[in-house]
Amino acid sequence: KWRIEIQQKQLEQMAYYDPLTGLPNRRFFDKLVKKEFSSMQRHGHESVILILDIDNFKNVNDTYGHPVGDNILRQLAALLENNVRESDTVSRFGGEEFVILMSKTSLEGGYAFAERLRKLIMEKNFVVGSIDLGITSSFGISLLDDVENLEDYYSLADKALYLAKQCGKNRVEIASGSEGIADLGEK
């Protein structure tokens, strides 16, 4: 019986976690968002979706190779996990894109947090062997309840991320369903 339980745990690990970073994957995150959405409807709180993407990550892989890129992804995953609240969930959506669900958080709170993370990432030295790199990242944020269709929960944050990339990278942009996309502050 215990062998079956171990195998089930291993299958769950494979189904819901990213093997490179150990973070929850998109499948896990989608389920979590559904639960969070129900909780928001019951209790009336706001929650925020934050998407971040490493700027010019292709250059890292092209210059130093994928093993170095993978190592940097693992270091970034650890940095994110060590700097979110207990109630937040960091997930790897694939490539160099990470998503954070911030439960019971306002757009302003999410923005302030994303700015703090952006600076932490920018100031960190990512060291792989003799290679010492600095990276930057762009962020898009939206309220979770701004979606008409639950499957689109990240589309507004994704649009804000796209805007952050278009506006020069290494910045945080906010998307709001009603007001269009707005920047809450300057760097």
Accessible surface in RSA format (square Angstrom, percent):
REM  Atomic radii and reference values for relative SASA: ProtOr
REM  Chains: A
REM  Algorithm: Lee & Richards
REM  Probe-radius: 1.40
REM  Slices: 20
REM RES _ NUM      All-atoms   Total-Side   Main-Chain    Non-polar    All polar
REM                ABS   REL    ABS   REL    ABS   REL    ABS   REL    ABS   REL
RES LYS A   1   188.15  91.8 148.84  91.3  39.31  93.6  97.22  87.5  90.93  96.9
RES TRP A   2   168.20  67.5 165.21  80.0   2.99   7.0 136.38  72.7  31.82  51.6
RES ARG A   3   154.49  64.9 154.45  78.7   0.04   0.1  45.96  62.8 108.53  65.8
RES ILE A   4   105.72  60.2 105.72  78.8   0.00   0.0 105.72  76.1   0.00   0.0
RES GLU A   5    82.16  47.2  80.57  61.0   1.59   3.8  28.32  54.8  53.84  44.0
RES ILE A   6    82.53  47.0  81.74  60.9   0.79   1.9  82.50  59.4   0.03   0.1
RES GLN A   7    91.50  51.2  90.59  66.2   0.91   2.2  24.02  51.1  67.48  51.2
RES GLN A   8   110.87  62.0 106.01  77.5   4.86  11.6  34.19  72.8  76.68  58.2
RES LYS A   9   150.76  73.5 144.55  88.7   6.21  14.8 102.96  92.7  47.80  50.9
RES GLN A  10   104.83  58.6 101.41  74.1   3.42   8.1  36.74  78.2  68.09  51.6
RES LEU A  11   113.00  62.9 110.67  79.2   2.33   5.9 110.94  77.9   2.06   5.5
RES GLU A  12   103.85  59.6  98.79  74.7   5.06  12.1  16.69  32.3  87.17  71.2
RES GLN A  13    97.27  54.4  94.65  69.2   2.61   6.2  38.72  82.4  58.55  44.4
RES MET A  14   145.31  75.3 119.33  79.0  25.99  61.9 103.43  87.9  41.88  55.5
RES ALA A  15    31.20  28.7  25.35  39.1   5.85  13.3  30.97  43.6   0.23   0.6
RES TYR A  16    44.46  20.8  44.46  25.3   0.00   0.0  25.26  19.0  19.20  23.7
RES TYR A  17    61.07  28.5  56.94  32.4   4.13  10.7  26.76  20.1  34.31  42.3
RES ASP A  18    17.35  12.1  14.63  14.6   2.72   6.4   4.27  10.0  13.08  13.0
RES PRO A  19   135.36  98.6  97.09  88.5  38.27 139.1 109.21  90.2  26.15 162.5
RES LEU A  20    41.34  23.0  28.82  20.6  12.53  31.5  34.29  24.1   7.05  19.0
RES THR A  21    24.54  17.5   0.00   0.0  24.54  58.5   2.52   3.4  22.02  33.3
RES GLY A  22    43.80  54.0   0.00   N/A  43.80  54.0  26.99  74.1  16.81  37.6
RES LEU A  23     0.90   0.5   0.90   0.6   0.00   0.0   0.90   0.6   0.00   0.0
RES PRO A  24    13.76  10.0  13.76  12.5   0.00   0.0  13.76  11.4   0.00   0.0
RES ASN A  25    29.85  20.6  29.85  28.8   0.00   0.0  14.02  33.7  15.83  15.3
RES ARG A  26    91.96  38.6  91.36  46.6   0.60   1.4  33.40  45.6  58.56  35.5
RES ARG A  27   141.45  59.4 133.21  67.9   8.24  19.6  43.75  59.8  97.70  59.2
RES PHE A  28    58.05  29.0  57.15  35.4   0.91   2.4  57.15  34.6   0.91   2.6
RES PHE A  29     0.00   0.0   0.00   0.0   0.00   0.0   0.00   0.0   0.00   0.0
RES ASP A  30    47.50  33.3  46.14  45.9   1.35   3.2  15.77  37.1  31.73  31.6
RES LYS A  31   113.24  55.2 110.55  67.8   2.69   6.4  72.76  65.5  40.48  43.1
RES LEU A  32    42.98  23.9  40.97  29.3   2.01   5.0  42.64  29.9   0.34   0.9
RES VAL A  33     0.41   0.3   0.41   0.4   0.00   0.0   0.41   0.4   0.00   0.0
RES LYS A  34   103.56  50.5 100.43  61.6   3.13   7.4  63.94  57.6  39.61  42.2
RES LYS A  35   148.98  72.7 140.57  86.2   8.41  20.0  90.25  81.2  58.73  62.6
RES GLU A  36    20.18  11.6  17.86  13.5   2.31   5.5   2.82   5.4  17.36  14.2
RES PHE A  37    38.18  19.1  38.18  23.6   0.00   0.0  38.18  23.1   0.00   0.0
RES SER A  38    49.99  42.2  47.41  63.3   2.58   5.9  18.39  39.2  31.60  44.3
RES SER A  39    22.05  18.6  22.05  29.4   0.00   0.0  11.82  25.2  10.22  14.3
RES MET A  40     9.05   4.7   5.30   3.5   3.75   8.9   5.47   4.6   3.58   4.7
RES GLN A  41   132.07  73.9  98.00  71.6  34.07  81.1  45.68  97.2  86.39  65.5
RES ARG A  42   166.58  69.9 130.34  66.4  36.24  86.3  72.09  98.5  94.48  57.3
RES HIS A  43   125.23  68.4  91.07  63.3  34.16  87.4  63.74  65.7  61.49  71.5
RES GLY A  44    67.46  83.2   0.00   N/A  67.46  83.2  33.93  93.1  33.53  75.1
RES HIS A  45    31.97  17.5  20.40  14.2  11.57  29.6  26.81  27.6   5.16   6.0
RES GLU A  46    75.18  43.2  70.50  53.3   4.67  11.1  25.66  49.6  49.51  40.4
RES SER A  47     0.25   0.2   0.00   0.0   0.25   0.6   0.00   0.0   0.25   0.4
RES VAL A  48     0.00   0.0   0.00   0.0   0.00   0.0   0.00   0.0   0.00   0.0
RES ILE A  49     0.00   0.0   0.00   0.0   0.00   0.0   0.00   0.0   0.00   0.0
RES LEU A  50     0.00   0.0   0.00   0.0   0.00   0.0   0.00   0.0   0.00   0.0
RES ILE A  51     0.63   0.4   0.63   0.5   0.00   0.0   0.63   0.5   0.00   0.0
RES LEU A  52     0.00   0.0   0.00   0.0   0.00   0.0   0.00   0.0   0.00   0.0
RES ASP A  53    19.11  13.4  19.11  19.0   0.00   0.0   1.92   4.5  17.19  17.1
RES ILE A  54     1.79   1.0   0.03   0.0   1.76   4.2   0.03   0.0   1.76   4.8
RES ASP A  55     8.09   5.7   0.81   0.8   7.27  17.2   0.81   1.9   7.27   7.3
RES ASN A  56    77.53  53.5  61.67  59.6  15.87  38.2  19.13  46.1  58.40  56.4
RES PHE A  57     8.65   4.3   6.40   4.0   2.25   5.9   6.40   3.9   2.25   6.4
RES LYS A  58   142.71  69.6 137.41  84.3   5.30  12.6 112.92 101.6  29.79  31.7
RES ASN A  59    90.14  62.2  88.17  85.2   1.97   4.7  23.11  55.6  67.03  64.8
RES VAL A  60    15.03   9.9  13.88  12.6   1.15   2.8  15.01  13.0   0.02   0.0
RES ASN A  61    24.95  17.2  20.08  19.4   4.87  11.7   2.17   5.2  22.77  22.0
RES ASP A  62    95.22  66.7  59.46  59.2  35.76  84.5  31.62  74.4  63.60  63.4
RES THR A  63    95.19  67.7  60.87  61.7  34.32  81.8  47.95  64.4  47.24  71.4
RES TYR A  64    85.48  39.9  60.69  34.5  24.79  64.5  35.94  27.0  49.55  61.1
RES GLY A  65    25.28  31.2   0.00   N/A  25.28  31.2  23.60  64.8   1.68   3.8
RES HIS A  66   117.76  64.4 116.11  80.7   1.65   4.2  78.48  80.9  39.28  45.7
RES PRO A  67   104.41  76.1  94.71  86.3   9.70  35.3 100.25  82.8   4.16  25.9
RES VAL A  68    16.03  10.5  15.96  14.4   0.07   0.2  16.01  13.9   0.03   0.1
RES GLY A  69     0.33   0.4   0.00   N/A   0.33   0.4   0.33   0.9   0.00   0.0
RES ASP A  70    49.60  34.7  49.59  49.4   0.01   0.0   2.30   5.4  47.30  47.2
RES ASN A  71    44.02  30.4  44.02  42.5   0.00   0.0   1.03   2.5  42.99  41.6
RES ILE A  72     0.00   0.0   0.00   0.0   0.00   0.0   0.00   0.0   0.00   0.0
RES LEU A  73     5.76   3.2   5.76   4.1   0.00   0.0   5.76   4.0   0.00   0.0
RES ARG A  74   106.62  44.8 100.63  51.3   5.99  14.3  42.90  58.6  63.72  38.6
RES GLN A  75    38.52  21.5  32.43  23.7   6.09  14.5  28.78  61.2   9.75   7.4
RES LEU A  76     0.00   0.0   0.00   0.0   0.00   0.0   0.00   0.0   0.00   0.0
RES ALA A  77     2.80   2.6   2.58   4.0   0.22   0.5   2.80   3.9   0.00   0.0
RES ALA A  78    48.69  44.8  42.96  66.3   5.72  13.0  48.07  67.7   0.61   1.6
RES LEU A  79    19.99  11.1  13.54   9.7   6.45  16.2  19.31  13.6   0.68   1.8
RES LEU A  80     0.00   0.0   0.00   0.0   0.00   0.0   0.00   0.0   0.00   0.0
RES GLU A  81    95.20  54.7  79.92  60.5  15.28  36.4  12.16  23.5  83.04  67.8
RES ASN A  82   120.32  83.0  87.64  84.7  32.68  78.7  25.31  60.9  95.01  91.8
RES ASN A  83    40.40  27.9  31.53  30.5   8.87  21.3   5.51  13.3  34.89  33.7
RES VAL A  84    28.90  19.0   9.57   8.7  19.33  46.6  10.54   9.2  18.36  49.8
RES ARG A  85    99.76  41.9  89.30  45.5  10.46  24.9  68.11  93.1  31.65  19.2
RES GLU A  86   182.62 104.8 146.47 110.8  36.14  86.1  69.86 135.1 112.76  92.1
RES SER A  87    71.87  60.7  46.35  61.9  25.52  58.8  49.39 105.2  22.48  31.5
RES ASP A  88    11.53   8.1   0.00   0.0  11.53  27.3   0.00   0.0  11.53  11.5
RES THR A  89    27.75  19.7  24.68  25.0   3.08   7.3  10.75  14.4  17.00  25.7
RES VAL A  90     6.37   4.2   1.18   1.1   5.20  12.5   1.18   1.0   5.20  14.1
RES SER A  91     0.00   0.0   0.00   0.0   0.00   0.0   0.00   0.0   0.00   0.0
RES ARG A  92    32.70  13.7  29.08  14.8   3.61   8.6   1.64   2.2  31.06  18.8
RES PHE A  93    25.89  13.0   3.33   2.1  22.56  58.7   4.94   3.0  20.95  60.0
RES GLY A  94    33.98  41.9   0.00   N/A  33.98  41.9  30.52  83.8   3.46   7.7
RES GLY A  95    45.14  55.7   0.00   N/A  45.14  55.7  33.41  91.7  11.72  26.3
RES GLU A  96    49.69  28.5  48.30  36.5   1.39   3.3   2.05   4.0  47.64  38.9
RES GLU A  97    43.72  25.1  43.72  33.1   0.00   0.0   7.52  14.6  36.20  29.6
RES PHE A  98     0.00   0.0   0.00   0.0   0.00   0.0   0.00   0.0   0.00   0.0
RES VAL A  99     0.00   0.0   0.00   0.0   0.00   0.0   0.00   0.0   0.00   0.0
RES ILE A 100     0.00   0.0   0.00   0.0   0.00   0.0   0.00   0.0   0.00   0.0
RES LEU A 101     5.79   3.2   5.65   4.0   0.14   0.3   5.65   4.0   0.14   0.4
RES MET A 102     4.79   2.5   4.79   3.2   0.00   0.0   4.79   4.1   0.00   0.0
RES SER A 103    14.04  11.9  12.69  16.9   1.35   3.1   8.45  18.0   5.58   7.8
RES LYS A 104   140.17  68.4 117.15  71.9  23.02  54.8  76.89  69.2  63.28  67.4
RES THR A 105    12.14   8.6   6.08   6.2   6.06  14.4  11.60  15.6   0.54   0.8
RES SER A 106    42.99  36.3  36.21  48.3   6.78  15.6  25.20  53.7  17.79  24.9
RES LEU A 107    23.19  12.9  22.43  16.0   0.76   1.9  22.43  15.8   0.76   2.1
RES GLU A 108   107.19  61.5 102.71  77.7   4.49  10.7  54.70 105.8  52.49  42.9
RES GLY A 109    31.85  39.3   0.00   N/A  31.85  39.3  26.53  72.8   5.32  11.9
RES GLY A 110     0.00   0.0   0.00   N/A   0.00   0.0   0.00   0.0   0.00   0.0
RES TYR A 111    26.26  12.3  26.26  14.9   0.00   0.0  23.90  18.0   2.36   2.9
RES ALA A 112    62.21  57.2  51.75  79.9  10.46  23.8  56.93  80.2   5.28  14.0
RES PHE A 113    19.02   9.5  15.05   9.3   3.97  10.3  18.54  11.2   0.47   1.4
RES ALA A 114     0.00   0.0   0.00   0.0   0.00   0.0   0.00   0.0   0.00   0.0
RES GLU A 115    18.32  10.5  18.32  13.9   0.00   0.0  16.79  32.5   1.54   1.3
RES ARG A 116   117.43  49.3 112.19  57.2   5.24  12.5  62.87  85.9  54.56  33.1
RES LEU A 117     0.15   0.1   0.15   0.1   0.00   0.0   0.15   0.1   0.00   0.0
RES ARG A 118     6.03   2.5   6.03   3.1   0.00   0.0   0.00   0.0   6.03   3.7
RES LYS A 119    92.59  45.2  92.59  56.8   0.00   0.0  49.16  44.3  43.43  46.3
RES LEU A 120    57.69  32.1  54.86  39.2   2.83   7.1  55.18  38.8   2.51   6.7
RES ILE A 121     0.00   0.0   0.00   0.0   0.00   0.0   0.00   0.0   0.00   0.0
RES MET A 122    77.17  40.0  60.63  40.1  16.54  39.4  48.20  41.0  28.97  38.4
RES GLU A 123   126.11  72.4  95.23  72.0  30.88  73.5  46.60  90.1  79.51  64.9
RES LYS A 124    64.84  31.6  55.75  34.2   9.09  21.6  28.91  26.0  35.93  38.3
RES ASN A 125    93.39  64.4  82.07  79.3  11.32  27.3  10.27  24.7  83.13  80.3
RES PHE A 126     0.05   0.0   0.00   0.0   0.05   0.1   0.00   0.0   0.05   0.1
RES VAL A 127    78.99  52.0  65.15  59.0  13.84  33.3  65.15  56.6  13.84  37.5
RES VAL A 128    24.24  15.9  20.69  18.7   3.55   8.6  22.85  19.9   1.39   3.8
RES GLY A 129    71.16  87.8   0.00   N/A  71.16  87.8  45.93 126.0  25.23  56.5
RES SER A 130   120.07 101.5  76.41 102.0  43.65 100.6  57.79 123.1  62.28  87.2
RES ILE A 131    43.78  24.9  40.09  29.9   3.69   8.9  43.78  31.5   0.00   0.0
RES ASP A 132    89.30  62.6  61.35  61.1  27.95  66.1  27.33  64.3  61.98  61.8
RES LEU A 133    24.05  13.4  22.23  15.9   1.82   4.6  24.05  16.9   0.00   0.0
RES GLY A 134    57.33  70.7   0.00   N/A  57.33  70.7  23.44  64.3  33.89  75.9
RES ILE A 135    10.13   5.8   3.90   2.9   6.22  15.0   8.81   6.3   1.31   3.6
RES THR A 136    41.37  29.4  39.22  39.8   2.14   5.1  29.16  39.2  12.21  18.5
RES SER A 137     0.00   0.0   0.00   0.0   0.00   0.0   0.00   0.0   0.00   0.0
RES SER A 138     0.00   0.0   0.00   0.0   0.00   0.0   0.00   0.0   0.00   0.0
RES PHE A 139     0.00   0.0   0.00   0.0   0.00   0.0   0.00   0.0   0.00   0.0
RES GLY A 140     0.00   0.0   0.00   N/A   0.00   0.0   0.00   0.0   0.00   0.0
RES ILE A 141     0.00   0.0   0.00   0.0   0.00   0.0   0.00   0.0   0.00   0.0
RES SER A 142     0.31   0.3   0.31   0.4   0.00   0.0   0.00   0.0   0.31   0.4
RES LEU A 143    23.39  13.0  23.20  16.6   0.19   0.5  23.20  16.3   0.19   0.5
RES LEU A 144     0.00   0.0   0.00   0.0   0.00   0.0   0.00   0.0   0.00   0.0
RES ASP A 145    69.89  49.0  49.44  49.2  20.45  48.4  17.14  40.3  52.75  52.6
RES ASP A 146    35.10  24.6  22.01  21.9  13.10  31.0   5.72  13.5  29.38  29.3
RES VAL A 147    20.14  13.3   3.13   2.8  17.01  41.0   7.02   6.1  13.12  35.6
RES GLU A 148   178.48 102.5 136.07 102.9  42.41 101.0  71.82 138.9 106.67  87.1
RES ASN A 149    72.72  50.1  67.83  65.6   4.89  11.8  21.29  51.2  51.43  49.7
RES LEU A 150    43.79  24.4  36.27  25.9   7.52  18.9  36.51  25.6   7.28  19.6
RES GLU A 151   112.84  64.8  97.63  73.9  15.21  36.2  62.96 121.8  49.88  40.7
RES ASP A 152    65.77  46.1  64.09  63.8   1.68   4.0  10.12  23.8  55.65  55.5
RES TYR A 153     7.60   3.5   7.54   4.3   0.06   0.2   7.54   5.7   0.06   0.1
RES TYR A 154    55.34  25.8  55.34  31.5   0.00   0.0  25.23  19.0  30.11  37.1
RES SER A 155    38.56  32.6  36.23  48.4   2.33   5.4  28.36  60.4  10.20  14.3
RES LEU A 156    27.70  15.4  27.70  19.8   0.00   0.0  27.70  19.5   0.00   0.0
RES ALA A 157     0.00   0.0   0.00   0.0   0.00   0.0   0.00   0.0   0.00   0.0
RES ASP A 158    55.27  38.7  53.30  53.0   1.97   4.7   3.41   8.0  51.86  51.7
RES LYS A 159   119.01  58.1 114.27  70.1   4.74  11.3  77.28  69.6  41.73  44.5
RES ALA A 160     0.00   0.0   0.00   0.0   0.00   0.0   0.00   0.0   0.00   0.0
RES LEU A 161     9.22   5.1   9.22   6.6   0.00   0.0   9.22   6.5   0.00   0.0
RES TYR A 162   143.00  66.8 140.14  79.7   2.86   7.4 106.93  80.4  36.07  44.5
RES LEU A 163    56.78  31.6  56.61  40.5   0.16   0.4  56.78  39.9   0.00   0.0
RES ALA A 164     0.00   0.0   0.00   0.0   0.00   0.0   0.00   0.0   0.00   0.0
RES LYS A 165    45.94  22.4  36.61  22.5   9.33  22.2  32.89  29.6  13.05  13.9
RES GLN A 166   117.43  65.7  83.49  61.0  33.94  80.8  18.55  39.5  98.88  75.0
RES CYS A 167    60.95  46.1  34.31  38.3  26.64  62.6  15.55  39.4  45.40  49.0
RES GLY A 168    58.96  72.7   0.00   N/A  58.96  72.7  35.01  96.1  23.95  53.6
RES LYS A 169    68.91  33.6  66.85  41.0   2.05   4.9  33.13  29.8  35.78  38.1
RES ASN A 170    23.64  16.3  23.64  22.8   0.00   0.0   9.35  22.5  14.29  13.8
RES ARG A 171    48.22  20.2  48.22  24.6   0.00   0.0   2.20   3.0  46.02  27.9
RES VAL A 172     2.95   1.9   0.00   0.0   2.95   7.1   0.00   0.0   2.95   8.0
RES GLU A 173     3.29   1.9   3.29   2.5   0.00   0.0   0.00   0.0   3.29   2.7
RES ILE A 174     3.77   2.1   3.77   2.8   0.00   0.0   3.77   2.7   0.00   0.0
RES ALA A 175     0.03   0.0   0.03   0.0   0.00   0.0   0.03   0.0   0.00   0.0
RES SER A 176     9.24   7.8   7.77  10.4   1.47   3.4   1.53   3.3   7.71  10.8
RES GLY A 177    41.99  51.8   0.00   N/A  41.99  51.8  14.80  40.6  27.19  60.9
RES SER A 178   102.22  86.4  59.34  79.2  42.87  98.8  55.77 118.8  46.45  65.1
RES GLU A 179   132.22  75.9  99.11  75.0  33.11  78.8  54.33 105.1  77.89  63.6
RES GLY A 180    38.00  46.9   0.00   N/A  38.00  46.9  35.50  97.4   2.50   5.6
RES ILE A 181    68.05  38.7  36.10  26.9  31.95  77.0  36.10  26.0  31.95  86.7
RES ALA A 182    44.75  41.1  38.43  59.3   6.33  14.4  44.66  62.9   0.10   0.3
RES ASP A 183    55.12  38.6  23.83  23.7  31.28  74.0  20.04  47.2  35.08  35.0
RES LEU A 184    86.26  48.0  56.71  40.6  29.55  74.3  59.17  41.6  27.09  72.9
RES GLY A 185    25.99  32.0   0.00   N/A  25.99  32.0  24.05  66.0   1.94   4.3
RES GLU A 186   153.69  88.2 126.19  95.5  27.49  65.5  63.06 122.0  90.63  74.0
RES LYS A 187   133.50  65.1  73.29  45.0  60.20 143.3  66.82  60.1  66.68  71.0
END  Absolute sums over single chains surface
CHAIN  1 A     9952.6       7993.7       1958.8       5244.1       4708.5
END  Absolute sums over all chains
TOTAL          9952.6       7993.7       1958.8       5244.1       4708.5
